[in-house]
Amino acid sequence: MKRGEIWYFDKPGPENTQACLELLEKGVNEGYRHLVVASTTGDSGAQAARRLAGRNVNLVVVGHCVGFKGPNIDEFLDEHYQEITRLGGKVLKATILTHSLDTAIADQFKGSAPTLLIANTLRRLGQGLKVCCEIVMEAVDAGLIPEGEEVVAAAGTARGWDTVSIIKSAASKRFLNLAVLEIWAKPRG
């Protein structure tokens, strides 16, 4: 049996990012070597890269795909991209697995689709946990982390981080093999 501690934040949001950074560092200290974090502009990802520099970890920072907010719009700031990669991290700008094509079709035809059902089901546990699951699969799909490994993942609600979890990685093609093993932090609100 393993006993652990879960940090419950009073509300979601970026004010929890520093505490989540502490938990990422805790994960590294416990021997986890693969870390996957969400970062829309790259700011949170750059904070993680600075904090974990020289720690011999595989840090993957996952941002939105170019065009998510509109045609040709890249939300990930080049200054953060440069800093993350200079410090040894990897940046992945990926299509959100539970969003893109199904959302476009559902919007057009006023219906739903399996990936939207999955996204809304995962949101019952929190937006950040949904994103943790997505970014781990995206990183596996891109070949940036191995499949079947225990990975520390951090994400949040809109901006910053408010969720940290341990996820057994799987490719999106094998979504049903993905497992949330532990939740280290999440908002209550």
N, CA and C of each residue as an Amber inpcrd file, in Angstrom:
protein
   567
   0.8460000  -1.1790000   0.0000000   0.0000000   0.0000000   0.0000000
   0.8840000   1.2310000   0.0000000   0.4780000   2.2030000  -0.7680000
   1.1780000   3.4840000  -0.8000000   0.2390000   4.5390000  -0.2420000
   0.7500000   5.3470000   0.6630000  -0.0310000   6.4490000   1.2020000
   0.5250000   7.7360000   0.6460000  -0.3460000   8.6840000   0.4090000
   0.0950000   9.9550000  -0.1460000  -0.7310000  11.1110000   0.3620000
  -0.3250000  12.2580000  -0.0710000  -0.9800000  13.4920000   0.3280000
  -1.5050000  14.1760000  -0.9290000  -2.7100000  14.7080000  -0.8650000
  -3.2700000  15.4710000  -1.9740000  -3.4410000  16.9110000  -1.5100000
  -2.9820000  17.8360000  -2.3330000  -3.1740000  19.2510000  -2.0460000
  -4.4450000  19.7010000  -2.7620000  -5.4140000  20.1940000  -2.0010000
  -6.6490000  20.7220000  -2.5770000  -6.6000000  22.2470000  -2.5090000
  -6.6300000  22.8790000  -3.6500000  -6.6260000  24.3380000  -3.6990000
  -8.0560000  24.8490000  -3.5520000  -8.2150000  25.9910000  -2.8880000
  -9.5470000  26.5510000  -2.6620000 -10.2580000  26.8750000  -3.9620000
  -9.4980000  27.3140000  -4.9470000 -10.0930000  27.6410000  -6.2440000
  -9.0510000  27.4030000  -7.3350000  -9.5080000  27.2180000  -8.5750000
  -8.5640000  27.0200000  -9.6710000  -7.8680000  28.3270000 -10.0170000
  -6.7310000  28.2100000 -10.6890000  -6.0990000  29.4160000 -11.1930000
  -4.6040000  29.4610000 -11.0330000  -4.0160000  30.4920000 -11.6270000
  -2.5610000  30.6060000 -11.6770000  -1.8930000  30.8510000 -10.3290000
  -2.6560000  31.2520000  -9.3310000  -2.0510000  31.4690000  -8.0100000
  -1.5460000  30.1560000  -7.4040000  -1.9030000  29.0320000  -8.0110000
  -1.4660000  27.7250000  -7.5300000  -0.2180000  27.2080000  -8.2470000
   0.2590000  27.9520000  -9.2220000   1.3830000  27.4840000 -10.0460000
   2.6310000  27.2110000  -9.2120000   2.9690000  28.0730000  -8.2910000
   4.1890000  27.8720000  -7.4960000   4.1080000  26.5930000  -6.6740000
   2.9500000  26.3220000  -6.0920000   2.7830000  25.0810000  -5.3300000
   2.9230000  23.8680000  -6.2540000   2.3990000  23.9730000  -7.4740000
   2.5200000  22.8770000  -8.4370000   3.9720000  22.6810000  -8.8640000
   4.7250000  23.7700000  -8.9660000   6.1620000  23.6480000  -9.2620000
   6.8730000  22.8790000  -8.1520000   6.4840000  23.1290000  -6.9080000
   7.0530000  22.3700000  -5.7830000   6.7720000  20.8760000  -5.9470000
   5.5580000  20.5520000  -6.3920000   5.1990000  19.1560000  -6.5720000
   5.9550000  18.5160000  -7.7360000   6.2110000  19.2900000  -8.7940000
   7.0370000  18.7610000  -9.8890000   8.4230000  18.4090000  -9.3670000
   8.9720000  19.2950000  -8.5680000  10.2920000  19.0500000  -7.9890000
  10.2470000  17.8300000  -7.0570000   9.1810000  17.6940000  -6.2990000
   8.9960000  16.5170000  -5.4490000   9.0320000  15.2510000  -6.3030000
   8.3610000  15.2850000  -7.4360000   8.3520000  14.1320000  -8.3320000
   9.7460000  13.7590000  -8.7990000  10.5270000  14.7590000  -9.1510000
  11.9090000  14.5100000  -9.5800000  12.7000000  13.9100000  -8.4200000
  12.5150000  14.4610000  -7.2270000  13.2150000  13.9400000  -6.0500000
  12.8260000  12.5030000  -5.7350000  11.6130000  12.1090000  -6.1120000
  11.1550000  10.7350000  -5.8930000  11.5650000   9.7900000  -7.0260000
  12.2590000  10.3280000  -8.0260000  12.7820000   9.4720000  -9.0820000
  12.0500000   9.5000000 -10.4110000  11.0050000  10.3040000 -10.5140000
  10.3200000  10.4170000 -11.8060000  11.2170000  11.1930000 -12.7640000
  11.3270000  10.7160000 -13.9940000  12.2150000  11.3520000 -14.9680000
  11.4850000  11.9680000 -16.1540000  10.2010000  11.6280000 -16.3320000
   9.4190000  12.1810000 -17.4340000   8.3620000  13.1080000 -16.8470000
   8.4070000  14.3720000 -17.2590000   7.4430000  15.3650000 -16.8030000
   6.8110000  16.0140000 -18.0300000   5.4970000  16.0950000 -18.0340000
   4.7630000  16.7100000 -19.1360000   3.8880000  17.8020000 -18.5390000
   4.0400000  19.0210000 -19.0490000   3.3030000  20.1530000 -18.4970000
   2.6170000  20.9370000 -19.6060000   1.4530000  21.4510000 -19.3110000
   0.7170000  22.2910000 -20.2490000   1.1800000  23.7280000 -20.0980000
   1.2230000  24.4380000 -21.2220000   1.6010000  25.8500000 -21.1610000
   1.1460000  26.5420000 -22.4380000   0.1540000  27.4000000 -22.3320000
  -0.4070000  28.0610000 -23.5010000   0.5720000  29.0540000 -24.1090000
   1.1310000  29.9390000 -23.2880000   2.0730000  30.9450000 -23.7930000
   3.5250000  30.5180000 -23.6170000   3.7440000  29.4930000 -22.7950000
   5.0930000  29.0380000 -22.5010000   5.6090000  29.5450000 -21.1700000
   4.8790000  30.4410000 -20.5130000   5.3510000  31.0250000 -19.2620000
   5.5260000  29.9670000 -18.1740000   4.4920000  29.1790000 -17.9180000
   4.5910000  28.1350000 -16.8830000   5.6640000  27.1150000 -17.2620000
   5.7230000  26.7760000 -18.5320000   6.7310000  25.8330000 -18.9980000
   8.1430000  26.3490000 -18.7680000   8.3490000  27.6440000 -19.0040000
   9.6700000  28.2510000 -18.7650000   9.9970000  28.2370000 -17.2700000
   8.9940000  28.4680000 -16.4320000   9.2310000  28.3970000 -14.9820000
   9.6960000  26.9990000 -14.5840000   9.0570000  25.9750000 -15.1530000
   9.4540000  24.5890000 -14.8510000  10.8620000  24.3160000 -15.3730000
  11.1670000  24.7840000 -16.5670000  12.4990000  24.5570000 -17.1400000
  13.5860000  25.2020000 -16.2790000  13.3160000  26.4060000 -15.7830000
  14.2940000  27.0710000 -14.9010000  14.4620000  26.2900000 -13.6050000
  13.3610000  25.8850000 -13.0260000  13.3950000  25.1990000 -11.7280000
  14.0580000  23.8240000 -11.8170000  13.9160000  23.1600000 -12.9550000
  14.4230000  21.7970000 -13.0980000  15.7100000  21.7140000 -13.9150000
  16.2730000  22.8530000 -14.2610000  17.5000000  22.8710000 -15.0680000
  18.6010000  22.0700000 -14.3860000  19.2710000  21.2320000 -15.1640000
  20.3790000  20.4440000 -14.6440000  19.9700000  19.2340000 -13.8340000
  18.6910000  18.8910000 -13.8050000  18.2000000  17.7870000 -12.9540000
  18.0820000  16.4560000 -13.7040000  18.5380000  16.3710000 -14.9430000
  18.4990000  15.1310000 -15.7210000  17.0810000  14.5730000 -15.8360000
  16.1670000  15.4260000 -16.3080000  14.7840000  15.0030000 -16.5250000
  14.3950000  15.2530000 -17.9750000  13.3600000  14.5930000 -18.3900000
  12.7790000  14.7930000 -19.7090000  11.5420000  15.6600000 -19.5250000
  11.7040000  16.9690000 -19.7040000  10.6050000  17.9210000 -19.5480000
  10.0090000  18.2140000 -20.9200000   8.7200000  17.9280000 -21.0590000
   8.0020000  18.2180000 -22.2950000   6.9290000  19.2570000 -21.9770000
   6.9920000  20.3830000 -22.6470000   6.0390000  21.4700000 -22.4620000
   5.0920000  21.4490000 -23.6580000   3.7940000  21.2650000 -23.3870000
   2.8090000  21.1270000 -24.4510000   1.9370000  22.3760000 -24.5160000
   1.9440000  23.0060000 -25.6780000   1.0940000  24.1700000 -25.9230000
   0.0110000  23.8350000 -26.9300000  -0.8590000  24.8070000 -27.1580000
  -1.8960000  24.6390000 -28.1830000  -1.2580000  24.5660000 -29.5610000
  -1.9730000  23.9520000 -30.4850000  -1.5290000  23.9770000 -31.8700000
  -1.6590000  25.4090000 -32.4020000  -0.8470000  25.7320000 -33.3920000
  -0.9760000  27.0230000 -34.0610000  -2.3570000  27.0500000 -34.7180000
  -3.0760000  28.1440000 -34.5390000  -4.4070000  28.2790000 -35.1110000
  -5.5300000  27.9600000 -34.1500000  -5.2160000  27.5270000 -32.9320000
  -6.2630000  27.1930000 -31.9680000  -7.1550000  28.3980000 -31.6890000
  -6.5610000  29.5710000 -31.5100000  -7.3250000  30.7910000 -31.2110000
  -7.8200000  31.4980000 -32.4660000  -7.3290000  31.1020000 -33.6110000
  -7.7290000  31.7180000 -34.8730000  -6.6710000  31.4280000 -35.9220000
  -6.9810000  31.6870000 -37.1800000  -6.0460000  31.3680000 -38.2600000
  -4.6490000  31.9510000 -38.0250000  -3.6600000  31.0790000 -38.0770000
  -2.2370000  31.4420000 -38.0000000  -1.7960000  32.0640000 -36.6760000
  -2.6050000  31.9730000 -35.6550000  -2.2330000  32.5490000 -34.3620000
  -1.4620000  31.5090000 -33.5600000  -0.2470000  31.8870000 -33.1430000
   0.5880000  31.0390000 -32.2920000   0.6500000  31.6980000 -30.9240000
  -0.0040000  31.0930000 -29.9430000  -0.0600000  31.6600000 -28.5960000
   1.2420000  31.4780000 -27.8260000   2.0690000  30.5190000 -28.2380000
   3.3070000  30.1950000 -27.5270000   4.3550000  31.2500000 -27.8860000
   4.8300000  31.9820000 -26.8960000   5.7710000  33.0760000 -27.1390000
   7.1680000  32.5490000 -27.4340000   7.7890000  33.1110000 -28.4470000
   9.1070000  32.6520000 -28.8790000  10.1450000  32.7580000 -27.7590000
  10.0570000  33.8010000 -26.9340000  11.0330000  33.9610000 -25.8460000
  10.9730000  32.7710000 -24.8810000   9.7710000  32.2560000 -24.6200000
   9.6310000  31.0960000 -23.7410000  10.1150000  29.8290000 -24.4400000
   9.8000000  29.6970000 -25.7300000  10.2770000  28.5510000 -26.5030000
  11.7990000  28.4800000 -26.4440000  12.4400000  29.6050000 -26.6780000
  13.9110000  29.6550000 -26.6780000  14.4740000  29.2840000 -25.3030000
  13.8700000  29.8180000 -24.2460000  14.3720000  29.5260000 -22.9070000
  14.1860000  28.0550000 -22.5380000  13.0290000  27.5100000 -22.8240000
  12.7540000  26.1060000 -22.4940000  13.7400000  25.1850000 -23.2000000
  13.9160000  25.3970000 -24.4920000  14.8160000  24.5160000 -25.2420000
  16.2770000  24.7360000 -24.8440000  16.6570000  25.9720000 -24.5380000
  18.0280000  26.2460000 -24.0910000  18.3330000  25.5230000 -22.7870000
  17.3190000  25.3820000 -21.9240000  17.4880000  24.7190000 -20.6360000
  17.2790000  23.1970000 -20.7250000  17.0940000  22.6940000 -21.9280000
  17.0120000  21.2500000 -22.1260000  15.6140000  20.6740000 -22.2450000
  14.5910000  21.5160000 -22.1620000  13.2200000  21.0340000 -22.3110000
  12.8330000  20.9080000 -23.7720000  11.7130000  20.2620000 -23.9990000
  11.1680000  20.0980000 -25.3460000   9.8210000  20.8080000 -25.3990000
   9.5060000  21.3880000 -26.5490000   8.2240000  22.0630000 -26.7230000
   7.4400000  21.3380000 -27.8060000   6.1780000  21.0590000 -27.5090000
   5.2720000  20.4260000 -28.4610000   4.0320000  21.2990000 -28.5830000
   3.7600000  21.7470000 -29.7830000   2.5200000  22.4720000 -30.0560000
   1.6030000  21.4650000 -30.7340000   0.5940000  21.0020000 -30.0100000
  -0.1860000  19.8620000 -30.4810000  -1.6760000  20.1620000 -30.5380000
  -2.3310000  19.4540000 -31.4200000  -3.7790000  19.4980000 -31.5090000
  -4.3570000  18.8390000 -30.2590000  -5.3080000  19.4990000 -29.6320000
  -5.9270000  18.9500000 -28.4290000  -6.7640000  17.7340000 -28.8390000
  -6.4370000  16.6010000 -28.2720000  -7.0410000  15.3410000 -28.7060000
  -8.5540000  15.3040000 -28.5630000  -9.0940000  15.9630000 -27.5610000
 -10.5460000  15.9020000 -27.3660000 -11.2460000  17.1520000 -27.8830000
 -10.6440000  17.8190000 -28.8500000 -11.2280000  19.0820000 -29.2930000
 -11.4580000  19.1670000 -30.7910000 -10.4740000  19.3830000 -31.5500000
 -10.4520000  19.7280000 -32.9640000 -11.5780000  19.2740000 -33.8760000
 -11.3540000  18.1740000 -34.6000000 -12.3070000  17.7650000 -35.6340000
 -13.6950000  17.5150000 -35.0670000 -13.7750000  16.8310000 -33.9440000
 -15.0890000  16.5550000 -33.3740000 -15.8200000  17.8320000 -32.9900000
 -15.0910000  18.8140000 -32.4680000 -15.7280000  20.0870000 -32.1080000
 -16.2480000  20.7890000 -33.3570000 -15.4480000  20.8010000 -34.3980000
 -15.8700000  21.4420000 -35.6470000 -17.1350000  20.7860000 -36.1950000
 -17.1820000  19.4740000 -36.1640000 -18.3450000  18.7570000 -36.6760000
 -19.5470000  18.9500000 -35.7530000 -19.3330000  18.8590000 -34.4450000
 -20.4350000  19.0440000 -33.4960000 -21.0140000  20.4500000 -33.6090000
 -20.1570000  21.4620000 -33.7620000 -20.6400000  22.8370000 -33.9230000
 -21.4740000  22.9740000 -35.1970000 -20.9860000  22.4030000 -36.2690000
 -21.6540000  22.5290000 -37.5630000 -22.9880000  21.7800000 -37.5970000
 -23.0010000  20.5860000 -37.0140000 -24.1740000  19.7370000 -37.1460000
 -24.9870000  19.6020000 -35.8600000 -24.6570000  20.4100000 -34.8630000
 -25.4280000  20.4740000 -33.6180000 -25.5620000  19.1090000 -32.9270000
 -24.4400000  18.4560000 -32.7770000 -24.4600000  17.1460000 -32.1440000
 -23.2940000  16.9950000 -31.1890000 -22.9500000  15.7770000 -30.8920000
 -21.8210000  15.4840000 -30.0290000 -20.9990000  14.3890000 -30.6890000
 -19.8830000  14.0920000 -30.0750000 -18.9910000  13.0790000 -30.6200000
 -18.2790000  12.4010000 -29.4640000 -17.7270000  11.2070000 -29.6860000
 -17.0960000  10.4720000 -28.5870000 -16.0030000  11.2560000 -27.8600000
 -15.1510000  11.9640000 -28.5770000 -14.0720000  12.6660000 -27.8740000
 -14.6090000  13.7980000 -27.0050000 -15.7150000  14.4160000 -27.4100000
 -16.3170000  15.4640000 -26.5710000 -16.9150000  14.8450000 -25.3140000
 -17.4750000  13.6600000 -25.4280000 -17.9890000  12.9400000 -24.2680000
 -16.8400000  12.6020000 -23.3110000 -15.7270000  12.1340000 -23.8510000
 -14.5540000  11.8290000 -23.0290000 -14.0750000  13.0930000 -22.3190000
 -13.9600000  14.2050000 -23.0640000 -13.4960000  15.4610000 -22.4700000
 -14.4060000  15.9130000 -21.3430000 -15.7000000  15.8630000 -21.5790000
 -16.6360000  16.3170000 -20.5510000 -16.6840000  15.3690000 -19.3600000
 -16.4420000  14.1020000 -19.5810000 -16.3590000  13.1530000 -18.4650000
 -15.1280000  13.4450000 -17.6150000 -13.9840000  13.6240000 -18.2620000
 -12.7560000  13.9360000 -17.5240000 -12.8700000  15.2600000 -16.7680000
 -13.6030000  16.2100000 -17.3190000 -13.7800000  17.5070000 -16.6370000
 -14.4970000  17.3690000 -15.2970000 -15.2470000  16.2870000 -15.0780000
 -15.9070000  16.0850000 -13.7880000 -14.8640000  15.9790000 -12.6830000
 -13.6530000  15.5460000 -13.0440000 -12.5580000  15.4620000 -12.0800000
 -11.7330000  16.7380000 -12.0540000 -12.0040000  17.6470000 -12.9700000
 -11.3220000  18.9330000 -13.0390000 -10.7240000  19.1680000 -14.4150000
 -10.7740000  20.4210000 -14.8480000 -10.2210000  20.8070000 -16.1430000
  -8.7410000  20.4400000 -16.2340000  -8.0150000  20.6740000 -15.1520000
  -6.5830000  20.3790000 -15.1680000  -6.2980000  18.8990000 -15.3470000
  -7.0920000  18.0390000 -14.7340000  -6.8710000  16.6010000 -14.8810000
  -7.1790000  16.1530000 -16.3050000  -8.2080000  16.7250000 -16.9060000
  -8.5050000  16.4380000 -18.3140000  -7.2970000  16.7720000 -19.1720000
  -6.7400000  17.9560000 -18.9510000  -5.5980000  18.4000000 -19.7390000
  -4.3780000  17.5220000 -19.4700000  -4.1530000  17.1240000 -18.2210000
  -3.0360000  16.2180000 -17.9200000  -3.1180000  14.9520000 -18.7650000
  -4.3060000  14.3750000 -18.8450000  -4.4800000  13.1590000 -19.6560000
  -4.1840000  13.4390000 -21.1250000  -4.7020000  14.5370000 -21.6380000
  -4.4980000  14.8750000 -23.0490000  -3.0240000  15.0900000 -23.3820000
  -2.3340000  15.8850000 -22.5610000  -0.9550000  16.2440000 -22.9120000
  -0.0100000  15.0510000 -22.8110000  -0.2980000  14.1330000 -21.8970000
   0.5370000  12.9350000 -21.8160000   0.3720000  12.1160000 -23.0980000
  -0.8620000  11.9220000 -23.5530000  -1.0720000  11.1820000 -24.8050000
  -0.4250000  11.9080000 -25.9900000  -0.5540000  13.2310000 -26.0330000
   0.0430000  14.0000000 -27.1280000   1.5570000  13.8440000 -27.1470000
   2.1770000  13.8630000 -25.9610000   3.6300000  13.7140000 -25.8770000
   4.0660000  12.3150000 -26.3060000   3.2830000  11.2900000 -25.9500000
   3.5790000   9.9320000 -26.3990000   3.4170000   9.8500000 -27.9130000
   2.3170000  10.3910000 -28.4250000   2.0710000  10.3630000 -29.8750000
   3.2180000  11.0050000 -30.6500000   3.8280000  12.0380000 -30.0810000
   4.9270000  12.7510000 -30.7430000   6.2760000  12.0690000 -30.5290000
   6.3040000  11.0070000 -29.7210000   7.5550000  10.3000000 -29.4630000
   8.4640000  11.0120000 -28.4780000   7.9010000  11.9200000 -27.6650000
   8.7200000  12.6930000 -26.7300000   8.8150000  12.0620000 -25.3470000
   7.8920000  11.1590000 -25.0390000   8.0060000  10.3470000 -23.8230000
   7.6230000   8.9210000 -24.1960000   8.1470000   7.9370000 -23.4710000
   7.8110000   6.5500000 -23.7980000   6.4200000   6.1720000 -23.2990000
   5.8430000   5.1960000 -23.9650000   4.5430000   4.6720000 -23.5670000
   4.7240000   3.6880000 -22.4120000   3.7480000   3.6600000 -21.5120000
   3.7650000   2.7070000 -20.4120000   4.5840000   3.1530000 -19.2130000
   5.0260000   4.4080000 -19.1890000   5.8240000   4.9490000 -18.0810000
   4.9380000   5.7480000 -17.1340000   5.3790000   5.8490000 -15.8940000
   4.7180000   6.7440000 -14.9470000   5.2840000   8.1380000 -15.1540000
   4.4130000   9.0820000 -15.4140000   4.7810000  10.4400000 -15.8010000
   4.1540000  11.4300000 -14.8300000   4.8970000  12.4540000 -14.4510000
   4.3310000  13.5480000 -13.6710000   3.7650000  14.5540000 -14.6720000
   2.5040000  14.9020000 -14.5140000   1.8540000  15.8540000 -15.4180000
   1.2800000  17.0100000 -14.6200000   1.3940000  18.2150000 -15.1980000
   0.8360000  19.4120000 -14.5630000   0.0580000  20.2090000 -15.6040000
  -1.0790000  20.7210000 -15.1760000  -1.9220000  21.5240000 -16.0580000
  -2.7990000  22.4060000 -15.1860000  -3.6840000  23.1440000 -15.8310000
  -4.5190000  24.0350000 -15.0480000  -5.8230000  24.3740000 -15.7140000
  -6.4410000  25.3810000 -15.1520000  -7.7240000  25.8780000 -15.6080000
  -7.4970000  27.2670000 -16.1730000  -7.4910000  27.3930000 -17.4740000
  -7.2590000  28.6460000 -18.1960000  -5.7870000  29.0480000 -18.1790000
  -5.2870000  29.6230000 -17.1090000  -3.8840000  30.0550000 -17.0400000
  -3.2290000  29.4460000 -15.8120000  -1.9290000  29.2380000 -15.9010000
  -1.1860000  28.6860000 -14.7750000  -1.5770000  27.2440000 -14.5090000
  -1.0380000  26.6980000 -13.4290000  -1.3120000  25.3080000 -13.0610000
  -2.0590000  25.2360000 -11.7400000  -2.9350000  24.2540000 -11.6480000
  -3.6180000  23.9720000 -10.3970000  -3.8410000  22.4730000 -10.2060000
  -3.2140000  21.6830000 -11.0730000  -3.3800000  20.2330000 -11.0150000
  -2.0530000  19.5430000 -11.2850000  -1.7170000  18.5600000 -10.4640000
  -0.5430000  17.7130000 -10.6880000  -0.9910000  16.2690000 -10.4690000
  -0.5850000  15.4000000 -11.3830000  -0.9830000  14.0010000 -11.2830000
   0.1290000  13.0960000 -11.7880000   0.0360000  11.8330000 -11.4180000
   0.9160000  10.8050000 -11.9410000   0.0640000   9.9700000 -12.8920000
   0.5070000   9.8710000 -14.1270000  -0.2630000   9.1870000 -15.1580000
   0.5980000   8.1060000 -15.7990000   0.0210000   6.9390000 -15.9860000
   0.6850000   5.8970000 -16.7750000   0.4290000   6.2460000 -18.2310000
   1.5080000   6.5140000 -18.9520000   1.3970000   7.0510000 -20.3050000
   0.8850000   6.0220000 -21.3080000   0.1630000   6.5280000 -22.2910000
  -0.3310000   5.7160000 -23.3990000  -0.4770000   6.6160000 -24.6150000
  -0.3370000   6.0290000 -25.7740000  -0.6160000   6.7530000 -27.0120000
  -2.1230000   6.9430000 -27.1340000  -2.5300000   7.9670000 -27.8780000
  -3.9690000   8.2050000 -28.0200000  -4.6710000   7.0120000 -28.6640000
  -3.9770000   6.2910000 -29.5170000  -4.5570000   5.0990000 -30.1410000
  -4.8890000   4.0360000 -29.0960000  -4.1860000   4.0770000 -27.9620000
  -4.4350000   3.1340000 -26.8740000  -4.9220000   3.8810000 -25.6340000
  -5.8360000   4.8230000 -25.8490000  -6.3770000   5.6650000 -24.7830000
  -6.8390000   4.8570000 -23.5740000  -7.4340000   3.7130000 -23.8000000
  -7.9620000   2.9360000 -22.6810000  -6.8670000   2.3300000 -21.8080000
  -5.6110000   2.4050000 -22.2340000  -4.4870000   1.9770000 -21.3940000
  -3.9740000   3.1020000 -20.5080000  -4.3670000   4.3340000 -20.8090000
  -3.9680000   5.4830000 -19.9980000  -4.5890000   5.3350000 -18.6130000
  -3.8140000   5.6240000 -17.5760000  -4.3570000   5.4990000 -16.2200000
  -3.8780000   6.6550000 -15.3570000  -4.8080000   7.2740000 -14.6600000
  -4.4590000   8.2700000 -13.6490000  -4.1480000   7.4810000 -12.3850000
  -2.8690000   7.4160000 -12.0420000  -2.4280000   6.6100000 -10.9080000
  -2.5480000   7.3540000  -9.5880000  -2.2340000   8.6420000  -9.6230000
  -2.2860000   9.4510000  -8.4010000  -2.6720000  10.8750000  -8.7720000
  -3.3440000  11.5340000  -7.8670000  -3.6140000  12.9670000  -7.9870000
  -2.8900000  13.6280000  -6.8270000  -1.9440000  14.4970000  -7.1480000
  -1.1620000  15.1650000  -6.1130000  -1.7420000  16.5290000  -5.7510000
  -2.4340000  17.1590000  -6.6870000  -3.0410000  18.4640000  -6.4000000
  -4.1670000  18.7180000  -7.3870000  -5.1890000  19.3960000  -6.9000000
  -6.2890000  19.8250000  -7.7600000  -7.1250000  20.8560000  -7.0220000
  -7.8150000  21.6870000  -7.7600000  -8.7070000  22.6510000  -7.1020000
 -10.0110000  21.9890000  -6.6710000 -10.5820000  22.5100000  -5.6030000
 -11.8990000  22.0340000  -5.1560000 -12.9920000  22.7610000  -5.8960000
 -12.7110000  23.9810000  -6.3110000 -13.7580000  24.7930000  -6.9500000
 -13.8100000  24.6650000  -8.4250000
